[in-house]
Amino acid sequence: MKLKYPAEAFALGIILFSAGMKEAFAAGILVILSAVFAEFLKNLLEASIPEWSLRLCVGIGTGAVCSSVFLIGFAALGAPLETGTWILTFVIGVLCACFSLTGDLDAEYGDLFWESSIAWGFWILLAIVREFFSGGAIFGNTVFQASFQSSAIAEPAFAFLAAGLALAFTNGVLKKSGAGGRSLLAAVPAFFLLHPFTVRIFGQAAGILISIAVPVLMFLSVKQTLKFSRMGKAYKGLPADMLAAGFIYMILNIY
């Protein structure tokens, strides 16, 4: 059975907005809103315009709406987005549009809300875990501090792990497989923003390119290996790839 929620968009959203419960709660709502808008816009226009125009309209329109609501929403929360993160919210919208344009949903809004709400729930749950174990806070309020907590849990490596686990848990509840997911669409934009290490010896521009190219190449290599791995149905595809990206970032952070 095919997924009825935009897994790639959720993966990128979790990577960017899972360090705390407040941002996870808000971002999840906005991703679901963007997915609904993409499906609505597709159904509204598909009988009136050519396919190539439909793809452009839905992609650009959803990307623009998604980035706009994220910008306004997080400004209202008192947590304005940095430029790089804001640009990637446009990518989240485009991923929602790509999911809608595949035709797997076919105006089944009930299924979209149901499956997306499960993914959103696990997103919030893992964000609570990350926020608590990184600084002892929940929803921005410090509740408990102990020596086992570490700020490293707020780093990008654990964001990728959270994305993989949230999608795997969602697929497990739905009894569906994540195989066939286009993990590169979620991972590569994140690689451009979140660099696992810094290279200064070759200059700033070359250092940035190296810090992007290395995780991309390692991710592609691991992704090919995972195709031949035996794992649970819920972990196949996108969830396993996100978990692999998390471990890649852990290794590269050592350097």
Rosetta silent file (secondary structure, phi, psi, omega in degrees, C-alpha in Angstrom):
SEQUENCE: MKLKYPAEAFALGIILFSAGMKEAFAAGILVILSAVFAEFLKNLLEASIPEWSLRLCVGIGTGAVCSSVFLIGFAALGAPLETGTWILTFVIGVLCACFSLTGDLDAEYGDLFWESSIAWGFWILLAIVREFFSGGAIFGNTVFQASFQSSAIAEPAFAFLAAGLALAFTNGVLKKSGAGGRSLLAAVPAFFLLHPFTVRIFGQAAGILISIAVPVLMFLSVKQTLKFSRMGKAYKGLPADMLAAGFIYMILNIY
SCORE:     score description
SCORE:     0.000 S_00000001
   1 L     0.000  138.997 -177.940    0.000    0.000    0.000 S_00000001
   2 L   -83.019  151.133  178.491    1.243    3.451   -0.891 S_00000001
   3 L   -70.364  144.369  179.052    1.764    6.178    1.657 S_00000001
   4 L  -109.981   17.211  175.276   -0.891    8.868    1.818 S_00000001
   5 L  -132.330  152.259 -175.914    1.297   11.491    3.479 S_00000001
   6 L   -77.009   87.599 -172.702    4.296   13.417    2.047 S_00000001
   7 H   -61.634  -40.919 -178.987    7.088   11.460    3.715 S_00000001
   8 H   -64.634  -40.388  178.079    9.943   13.423    2.120 S_00000001
   9 H   -64.821  -41.291  177.291    8.436   16.743    3.214 S_00000001
  10 H   -64.573  -39.974 -179.917    7.976   15.414    6.735 S_00000001
  11 H   -60.087  -48.429  179.822   11.553   14.119    6.771 S_00000001
  12 H   -66.015  -38.412  177.369   13.004   17.506    5.846 S_00000001
  13 H   -61.771  -42.150  179.579   10.658   19.250    8.269 S_00000001
  14 H   -66.513  -39.666  178.325   11.747   16.995   11.126 S_00000001
  15 H   -59.309  -40.520 -175.369   15.412   17.550   10.297 S_00000001
  16 H   -83.848  -32.568 -169.133   14.935   21.315   10.479 S_00000001
  17 L  -132.365   57.442  176.987   12.388   21.620   13.281 S_00000001
  18 L  -130.904   15.538  179.635   12.726   18.854   15.863 S_00000001
  19 L   -77.996  -16.969 -179.412   15.047   20.409   18.438 S_00000001
  20 L  -152.540  158.510 -176.198   12.094   21.455   20.592 S_00000001
  21 H   -66.032  -40.202 -176.144    8.419   20.717   21.120 S_00000001
  22 H   -61.577  -47.990 -178.287    7.205   24.217   20.257 S_00000001
  23 H   -70.144  -33.191  177.552    8.828   24.325   16.823 S_00000001
  24 H   -66.660  -42.191  179.536    7.830   20.727   16.078 S_00000001
  25 H   -60.644  -48.084 -177.909    4.206   21.439   16.962 S_00000001
  26 H   -69.146  -45.710 -176.616    4.069   24.525   14.743 S_00000001
  27 H   -64.658  -37.369  178.844    6.074   23.103   11.842 S_00000001
  28 H   -61.275  -43.118  177.473    3.986   19.930   11.716 S_00000001
  29 H   -60.183  -42.896 -176.122    0.791   21.934   11.329 S_00000001
  30 H   -70.885  -33.619  176.073    2.335   24.000    8.543 S_00000001
  31 H   -66.706  -43.669  178.009    3.606   20.947    6.646 S_00000001
  32 H   -62.687  -42.709  177.374    0.144   19.366    6.778 S_00000001
  33 H   -58.918  -41.970 -179.932   -1.385   22.667    5.645 S_00000001
  34 H   -66.187  -39.063  178.793    1.035   22.788    2.709 S_00000001
  35 H   -65.044  -41.177  178.373    0.219   19.205    1.718 S_00000001
  36 H   -65.568  -42.523  179.324   -3.512   19.946    1.766 S_00000001
  37 H   -62.033  -41.837  179.976   -2.996   23.124   -0.253 S_00000001
  38 H   -60.987  -44.537 -179.909   -0.940   21.243   -2.862 S_00000001
  39 H   -66.981  -40.701  178.622   -3.646   18.617   -3.308 S_00000001
  40 H   -63.432  -44.420 -178.811   -6.394   21.242   -3.439 S_00000001
  41 H   -65.709  -39.461  177.884   -4.518   23.312   -6.022 S_00000001
  42 H   -61.938  -47.564 -179.501   -3.823   20.256   -8.163 S_00000001
  43 H   -65.634  -30.466 -179.567   -7.473   19.204   -8.159 S_00000001
  44 H   -71.680  -35.870 -170.729   -8.550   22.759   -8.913 S_00000001
  45 H  -104.075  -18.855 -167.835   -6.293   23.219  -11.943 S_00000001
  46 L   -63.177  -26.197  179.870   -5.683   19.797  -13.483 S_00000001
  47 L   -86.064   -6.225 -171.712   -8.744   19.874  -15.748 S_00000001
  48 L  -111.720  -21.697 -174.097   -7.994   23.374  -17.036 S_00000001
  49 L  -132.005  159.988  178.450   -4.295   23.551  -17.910 S_00000001
  50 L   -62.982  162.069 -175.910   -1.646   21.316  -19.540 S_00000001
  51 H   -62.441  -41.722 -178.565    0.336   18.924  -17.369 S_00000001
  52 H   -63.293  -38.068  178.468    3.596   20.861  -17.609 S_00000001
  53 H   -70.540  -36.840  177.703    1.838   24.033  -16.509 S_00000001
  54 H   -60.401  -44.804 -179.288    0.058   22.166  -13.725 S_00000001
  55 H   -62.428  -42.709  178.902    3.370   20.932  -12.344 S_00000001
  56 H   -65.525  -45.361 -177.754    4.865   24.415  -12.391 S_00000001
  57 H   -63.678  -46.137 -178.463    1.813   26.041  -10.828 S_00000001
  58 H   -68.645  -42.217 -178.920    1.449   23.486   -8.049 S_00000001
  59 H   -64.532  -52.613 -178.279    5.175   23.338   -7.328 S_00000001
  60 H   -68.743  -42.072 -178.929    5.828   27.075   -7.257 S_00000001
  61 H   -62.844  -46.148 -179.639    2.497   27.904   -5.633 S_00000001
  62 H   -67.978  -39.657  177.142    2.860   25.375   -2.829 S_00000001
  63 H   -60.622  -42.504 -179.821    6.492   26.322   -2.255 S_00000001
  64 H   -66.499  -43.641  179.265    5.562   29.995   -1.994 S_00000001
  65 H   -64.679  -43.750 -178.356    2.650   29.340    0.364 S_00000001
  66 H   -62.043  -49.127 -179.124    4.708   26.999    2.534 S_00000001
  67 H   -64.347  -34.254 -179.825    7.643   29.388    2.907 S_00000001
  68 H   -68.785  -45.848 -178.255    5.266   32.280    3.600 S_00000001
  69 H   -69.289  -32.773  175.522    3.291   30.536    6.338 S_00000001
  70 H   -65.674  -43.739 -179.157    6.507   29.311    7.955 S_00000001
  71 H   -61.874  -46.532 -178.842    7.947   32.825    7.907 S_00000001
  72 H   -70.251  -43.841 -176.723    4.804   34.360    9.398 S_00000001
  73 H   -63.013  -46.135 -177.984    4.133   31.524   11.824 S_00000001
  74 H   -74.746  -27.957  172.965    7.583   31.392   13.358 S_00000001
  75 H   -65.316  -38.609  177.905    7.781   35.183   13.526 S_00000001
  76 H   -66.253  -30.464  178.188    4.528   35.086   15.505 S_00000001
  77 L   -78.631   -7.305 -177.514    6.095   32.516   17.840 S_00000001
  78 L    81.558   21.087  179.474    9.011   34.857   18.448 S_00000001
  79 L  -131.691   70.051 -176.976   11.465   32.560   16.667 S_00000001
  80 L   -58.736  144.085 -176.393   12.174   34.166   13.272 S_00000001
  81 L   -79.486  142.780  170.527   13.729   31.862   10.698 S_00000001
  82 L   -72.667  160.012 -173.636   17.261   32.258    9.450 S_00000001
  83 H   -58.573  -45.825 -178.876   17.613   32.771    5.707 S_00000001
  84 H   -62.296  -43.272  178.762   18.913   29.276    4.962 S_00000001
  85 H   -65.304  -40.050  179.468   16.174   27.594    6.956 S_00000001
  86 H   -62.876  -40.058  177.803   13.534   29.779    5.337 S_00000001
  87 H   -61.493  -39.555 -179.625   14.748   28.794    1.864 S_00000001
  88 H   -71.013  -20.725  173.425   14.427   25.134    2.800 S_00000001
  89 H   -68.185  -28.767  172.504   10.816   25.694    3.851 S_00000001
  90 H   -64.397  -40.105  178.033   10.200   26.497    0.183 S_00000001
  91 H   -63.571  -38.466  176.785   11.728   23.098   -0.609 S_00000001
  92 H   -58.485  -43.300  177.548    9.334   21.493    1.889 S_00000001
  93 H   -62.189  -41.214  178.388    6.461   23.024   -0.062 S_00000001
  94 H   -64.048  -38.314  177.582    7.875   21.725   -3.335 S_00000001
  95 H   -65.326  -37.496  174.269    8.155   18.237   -1.813 S_00000001
  96 H   -61.992  -40.988  179.125    4.491   18.439   -0.791 S_00000001
  97 H   -65.370  -42.172  178.897    3.671   19.403   -4.374 S_00000001
  98 H   -60.621  -40.731  178.247    5.728   16.510   -5.770 S_00000001
  99 H   -63.228  -44.065 -179.726    3.839   14.093   -3.551 S_00000001
 100 H   -63.907  -39.358 -176.047    0.497   15.478   -4.696 S_00000001
 101 H   -73.805  -13.804  175.997    1.489   15.350   -8.364 S_00000001
 102 L   -67.828  -22.033  179.276    2.357   11.652   -8.182 S_00000001
 103 L    85.709    4.599 -178.676   -1.378   10.967   -8.094 S_00000001
 104 L   -71.074  -24.390 -174.329   -1.168    8.570   -5.132 S_00000001
 105 L   -86.926  -49.293  176.744   -3.527   10.688   -3.035 S_00000001
 106 L    54.389   52.651  174.551   -6.351   11.471   -5.500 S_00000001
 107 L    62.333   23.039  177.761   -8.208   13.930   -3.234 S_00000001
 108 L   -87.692   75.200 -174.557   -8.340   11.488   -0.312 S_00000001
 109 H   -66.033  -32.343  178.368   -8.078   14.211    2.298 S_00000001
 110 H   -61.700  -46.272  177.737   -9.202   11.948    5.113 S_00000001
 111 H   -64.523  -38.654  178.508   -6.311    9.556    4.523 S_00000001
 112 H   -60.722  -47.923 -179.804   -3.936   12.504    4.191 S_00000001
 113 H   -65.458  -40.518 -177.096   -4.987   13.953    7.546 S_00000001
 114 H   -64.200  -52.106 -177.130   -4.956   10.561    9.273 S_00000001
 115 H   -70.307  -36.885  178.461   -1.493    9.473    8.171 S_00000001
 116 H   -66.374  -36.384 -179.856   -0.026   12.956    8.517 S_00000001
 117 H   -66.169  -34.377  176.860   -1.376   13.275   12.055 S_00000001
 118 H   -66.579  -46.224  177.944    0.391   10.060   13.051 S_00000001
 119 H   -61.251  -40.440  179.075    3.672   11.317   11.589 S_00000001
 120 H   -63.736  -40.516  179.083    3.129   14.661   13.311 S_00000001
 121 H   -61.445  -45.978  178.236    2.527   12.927   16.632 S_00000001
 122 H   -67.854  -33.444  175.448    5.792   10.993   16.453 S_00000001
 123 H   -58.329  -49.623 -179.894    7.537   14.182   15.302 S_00000001
 124 H   -63.933  -42.853 -178.707    6.371   15.987   18.443 S_00000001
 125 H   -60.087  -46.529 -179.411    7.218   13.022   20.672 S_00000001
 126 H   -71.259  -29.760  174.847   10.787   12.778   19.402 S_00000001
 127 H   -66.196  -38.803  176.316   11.174   16.558   19.596 S_00000001
 128 H   -61.699  -43.788  179.270   10.191   16.373   23.274 S_00000001
 129 H   -61.364  -46.464 -179.967   12.802   13.656   23.801 S_00000001
 130 H   -63.264  -44.208 -178.031   15.497   15.699   22.053 S_00000001
 131 H   -64.546  -41.117 -178.081   14.615   18.887   23.908 S_00000001
 132 H   -69.016  -46.991 -175.494   14.566   17.164   27.294 S_00000001
 133 H   -78.465  -11.376  176.443   17.769   15.184   26.879 S_00000001
 134 H   -92.597  -28.784 -178.174   19.660   18.120   25.385 S_00000001
 135 H  -151.086    4.007  177.592   18.800   20.710   28.023 S_00000001
 136 L    77.300   19.525 -177.608   16.171   19.419   30.416 S_00000001
 137 E  -113.981  157.848  171.765   13.373   21.540   28.950 S_00000001
 138 E  -137.219  126.093 -177.103    9.933   20.832   27.500 S_00000001
 139 L    56.087   35.833  177.360    8.165   23.433   25.367 S_00000001
 140 L    82.528   -0.321 -178.693   10.933   25.867   26.232 S_00000001
 141 E  -110.231  123.949  179.963   10.475   25.473   29.996 S_00000001
 142 E   -69.047  125.414 -178.211   13.239   23.866   32.048 S_00000001
 143 L  -116.762  -27.407 -177.322   11.802   20.997   34.086 S_00000001
 144 L  -165.704  138.368  177.605   14.795   18.889   35.093 S_00000001
 145 L  -131.150  136.723 -178.796   18.549   18.935   34.640 S_00000001
 146 L  -150.191  170.746 -174.622   20.980   16.093   35.186 S_00000001
 147 L   -70.808  -21.512 -177.832   24.436   14.951   34.151 S_00000001
 148 L   -77.702  -10.039  179.037   23.154   12.505   31.523 S_00000001
 149 L   -79.234  147.224 -176.725   21.796   15.346   29.395 S_00000001
 150 L  -144.950  136.494  178.257   23.959   16.594   26.537 S_00000001
 151 H   -67.296  -15.766  179.273   23.714   19.504   24.125 S_00000001
 152 H   -62.825  -24.142 -179.046   24.977   17.151   21.393 S_00000001
 153 H   -68.748  -19.256  176.571   21.440   15.746   21.102 S_00000001
 154 H   -84.998   -1.518 -178.219   20.392   19.086   19.622 S_00000001
 155 L   -77.953  163.541 -176.389   22.956   18.654   16.826 S_00000001
 156 H   -57.289  -31.314 -178.739   21.999   17.730   13.213 S_00000001
 157 H   -56.301  -42.959 -179.136   23.004   14.071   13.602 S_00000001
 158 H   -77.044  -20.039  173.998   20.136   13.498   16.006 S_00000001
 159 H   -67.759  -42.558  176.359   17.793   15.489   13.769 S_00000001
 160 H   -64.597  -41.218  178.686   18.367   12.937   10.995 S_00000001
 161 H   -62.791  -41.028  178.491   17.897   10.107   13.481 S_00000001
 162 H   -62.374  -40.493  178.737   14.643   11.663   14.679 S_00000001
 163 H   -62.477  -45.836  179.978   13.414   11.911   11.084 S_00000001
 164 H   -63.241  -43.759 -179.104   14.206    8.269   10.405 S_00000001
 165 H   -67.946  -42.031 -179.585   12.598    7.034   13.612 S_00000001
 166 H   -60.965  -43.744  179.915    9.473    9.174   13.224 S_00000001
 167 H   -69.254  -38.780  179.110    8.868    7.889    9.696 S_00000001
 168 H   -65.417  -43.499  178.450    9.618    4.290   10.673 S_00000001
 169 H   -63.292  -40.385  178.696    7.232    4.441   13.640 S_00000001
 170 H   -62.414  -47.239  179.211    4.564    6.001   11.420 S_00000001
 171 H   -63.310  -34.547  177.971    4.966    3.311    8.780 S_00000001
 172 H   -65.278  -42.809  178.007    4.851    0.678   11.504 S_00000001
 173 H   -64.358  -40.720 -178.114    1.543    1.979   12.844 S_00000001
 174 H   -80.460  -10.575 -176.806    0.130    2.191    9.321 S_00000001
 175 L    58.068   45.596  178.686    1.620   -1.218    8.413 S_00000001
 176 L  -125.973  166.386 -179.616    3.119    0.262    5.275 S_00000001
 177 L  -106.599  143.409  176.140    6.576    0.313    3.727 S_00000001
 178 L   -90.269    6.254 -179.915    8.719    3.371    3.122 S_00000001
 179 L   -62.065  142.919 -179.804   10.436    1.692    0.172 S_00000001
 180 L    93.615   -6.755  177.684   10.492    3.798   -2.955 S_00000001
 181 L   -67.239  145.021 -178.273   10.821    7.065   -1.077 S_00000001
 182 L   -93.038   80.715 -172.797   13.065    9.640   -2.714 S_00000001
 183 H   -66.162  -26.772  179.127   15.379   10.223    0.205 S_00000001
 184 H   -61.338  -32.982 -178.667   17.796   12.364   -1.802 S_00000001
 185 H   -66.935  -26.390  177.968   15.111   15.045   -2.094 S_00000001
 186 H   -93.128  -37.352 -172.992   15.007   15.352    1.687 S_00000001
 187 H   -78.522  -46.253 -173.429   18.645   14.708    2.559 S_00000001
 188 H   -61.958  -45.149  175.771   20.575   16.762    0.011 S_00000001
 189 H   -57.520  -37.256  178.071   18.878   20.122    0.802 S_00000001
 190 H   -66.709  -36.878  177.947   19.634   19.484    4.475 S_00000001
 191 H   -61.268  -34.107 -179.457   23.271   18.734    3.623 S_00000001
 192 H   -67.493  -29.605 -177.451   23.525   22.162    1.986 S_00000001
 193 H   -95.082  -41.299 -173.753   22.429   23.874    5.197 S_00000001
 194 L  -104.647  104.012 -177.115   23.773   21.628    7.957 S_00000001
 195 L   -94.596  128.445 -176.937   27.496   21.010    7.591 S_00000001
 196 L   -75.305  -17.913  178.900   28.960   18.211    9.740 S_00000001
 197 L  -154.282  169.856 -179.377   32.438   19.748    9.824 S_00000001
 198 L  -122.584  133.579  177.698   34.338   22.865    8.798 S_00000001
 199 L  -115.416  120.279 -177.655   37.329   23.019    6.455 S_00000001
 200 L  -109.740  -16.298 -171.235   39.423   26.180    6.625 S_00000001
 201 L   -67.873  -28.539 -176.896   42.677   25.161    4.966 S_00000001
 202 L  -101.302    8.124 -176.481   41.416   25.602    1.370 S_00000001
 203 L    97.880  163.316 -173.005   39.473   28.817    1.874 S_00000001
 204 H   -65.257  -48.582 -176.585   35.844   29.430    2.762 S_00000001
 205 H   -63.362  -47.467  179.672   34.200   28.565   -0.573 S_00000001
 206 H   -64.588  -37.491  179.184   36.195   25.376   -1.095 S_00000001
 207 H   -63.239  -40.455  178.487   35.646   24.393    2.527 S_00000001
 208 H   -65.115  -43.183  179.441   31.878   24.721    2.177 S_00000001
 209 H   -61.624  -41.068  179.566   31.886   22.636   -1.004 S_00000001
 210 H   -66.244  -41.808 -178.411   33.918   19.910    0.691 S_00000001
 211 H   -68.622  -18.342  174.337   31.658   19.899    3.758 S_00000001
 212 H   -90.487  -44.065 -174.112   28.675   19.371    1.434 S_00000001
 213 H   -66.125  -39.977 -176.443   30.253   16.924   -1.012 S_00000001
 214 H   -61.828  -52.328  178.433   31.636   14.497    1.578 S_00000001
 215 H   -64.715  -31.996  178.057   28.310   13.695    3.316 S_00000001
 216 H   -64.124  -46.664 -179.560   26.523   13.539   -0.055 S_00000001
 217 H   -64.818  -41.968  178.275   29.008   10.987   -1.415 S_00000001
 218 H   -64.908  -38.886  179.624   28.923    8.950    1.785 S_00000001
 219 H   -64.615  -43.358  178.696   25.128    9.043    1.782 S_00000001
 220 H   -62.381  -39.533  179.511   24.955    7.820   -1.823 S_00000001
 221 H   -65.266  -47.316 -179.674   27.341    4.984   -1.004 S_00000001
 222 H   -66.198  -36.923  179.815   25.414    3.872    2.074 S_00000001
 223 H   -60.015  -40.224  177.778   22.121    4.223    0.231 S_00000001
 224 H   -66.217  -38.805  179.488   23.280    1.717   -2.379 S_00000001
 225 H   -66.237  -38.903 -177.178   24.376   -0.710    0.328 S_00000001
 226 H   -65.605  -21.724  178.722   21.056   -0.443    2.158 S_00000001
 227 L   -61.089  -26.503 -176.907   19.215   -1.652   -0.940 S_00000001
 228 L  -104.758   10.247 -178.540   20.596   -5.132   -0.234 S_00000001
 229 L   -89.913  149.929  176.433   20.072   -5.039    3.535 S_00000001
 230 L   -96.217  122.334 -178.830   17.451   -7.037    5.370 S_00000001
 231 L  -152.149  167.936  178.872   15.314   -4.864    7.612 S_00000001
 232 L   -62.612  152.161 -177.035   11.744   -4.450    8.772 S_00000001
 233 H   -57.342  -38.921 -176.604    9.196   -3.225    6.262 S_00000001
 234 H   -66.749  -24.781 -176.376    8.612    0.006    8.159 S_00000001
 235 H   -92.622  -11.148 -176.170   12.313    0.917    7.999 S_00000001
 236 L   -64.235  146.564  174.838   12.858    0.277    4.306 S_00000001
 237 L    77.965 -125.731 -172.333   13.655    3.185    2.045 S_00000001
 238 H   -57.239  -46.946 -179.833   13.405    6.696    3.428 S_00000001
 239 H   -59.134  -45.529  179.760   13.492    5.893    7.198 S_00000001
 240 H   -63.847  -38.364  178.905   16.632    3.762    6.875 S_00000001
 241 H   -64.740  -39.580  178.244   18.289    6.394    4.691 S_00000001
 242 H   -66.766  -39.839  176.647   17.580    9.108    7.268 S_00000001
 243 H   -63.308  -40.888  178.144   19.008    6.938   10.045 S_00000001
 244 H   -62.092  -41.733  178.211   22.089    6.318    7.913 S_00000001
 245 H   -61.277  -37.842  177.862   22.507   10.059    7.371 S_00000001
 246 H   -62.460  -43.394  179.160   22.380   10.556   11.129 S_00000001
 247 H   -69.652  -33.924  175.287   25.175    8.059   11.710 S_00000001
 248 H   -61.076  -44.104  179.064   27.198    9.620    8.883 S_00000001
 249 H   -65.227  -36.510  176.827   26.928   12.991   10.618 S_00000001
 250 H   -60.808  -44.470 -179.160   27.970   11.421   13.924 S_00000001
 251 H   -65.804  -45.584 -177.259   31.104   10.013   12.314 S_00000001
 252 H   -69.753  -27.400  178.676   31.969   13.218   10.473 S_00000001
 253 H   -65.529  -21.333  178.434   31.408   15.341   13.587 S_00000001
 254 L   -62.803  -31.552 -176.884   34.387   13.581   15.145 S_00000001
 255 L   -94.704    0.000    0.000   36.591   15.403   12.691 S_00000001
